[in-house]
């Protein structure tokens, strides 16, 4: 990130005081006043007030509605169609699982790319990043606040899909004992706990991709570049994962275990399978989160 007519800031000084921001950075300094709680609240307002982010939430909420109405209109018999769709007419909770499955390959990664890719690059693009980094707030804290905003948005997206799915599913197909993919029947309360577990599993997967998006966001001043890199990498992972000749190498791909939440829909849950599946997104989060931190704390930001 450089500009010919600007003065570089000392890259390793986290708490340099800034002069009054110029007209190209309205509100940049005022966004990070006071305590950490106020700073986090300011970041949440920034993320959730953007129209494109609200529009993405609306689109994501529409997925379970579309699936539920389509299944209800076609009136399939229990067991017809793919496993999650086939179970849907037997219990409305499965609408949440079906919606998350439909959103996970495309819509949720796109949301990650847009929000995560814009987190730092968006500030650089509008000229406010330089002023944020000259506040008496460490660069590490600024990155943590940005990460909090991204993860909060992803959590809201996953919860929204699950809540809309459960609510509409119960309304359309009823709520009673849930038949699992293994053929066993559990209580409604047990099914609700499993739904929470599935949502949490999906969120952890997305956080791994968000770490990648944040890293790309620290490399450029063009948000669309970070977004495109994140989406492109997610697509590349999916393509490589579909090549059986790669063998065990596919387990290193972030997307390889994304649908392993189906283990939570069986009577006897294999915890080793779940822990192994979650290990990869956790590793991606640690590696690329550290890379994003190293980049932001050492970069000579001049724009």
Protein Blocks (a to p, Z undefined) as FASTA:
>chain_A
ZZfkbccddfklmkbccddddfklghklmmmgcjfklmmmmmmmmmmmpmklmmmmmmmm
mmmmmmmmmmmmnopaehiajfklmmmmmomklmmmmmmmmmmmmmmmmmmmmmmmmmmm
mmmmnopmmmmmmpccdfklmmmmmmmmmmmmmmmmmmmmmmmmmmmmmmmnopaddddf
kopacdfklmmmmmmmmmmmmmmmmmmmmmmmmmmmmmpcbfklmmmmmmmmmmmmmmmm
mmmklmmmlmmpmklmmmmmmmmmcfbdcfklmmmmmmmmmmmmmmmmmmmmmmmmmpcc
fZZ
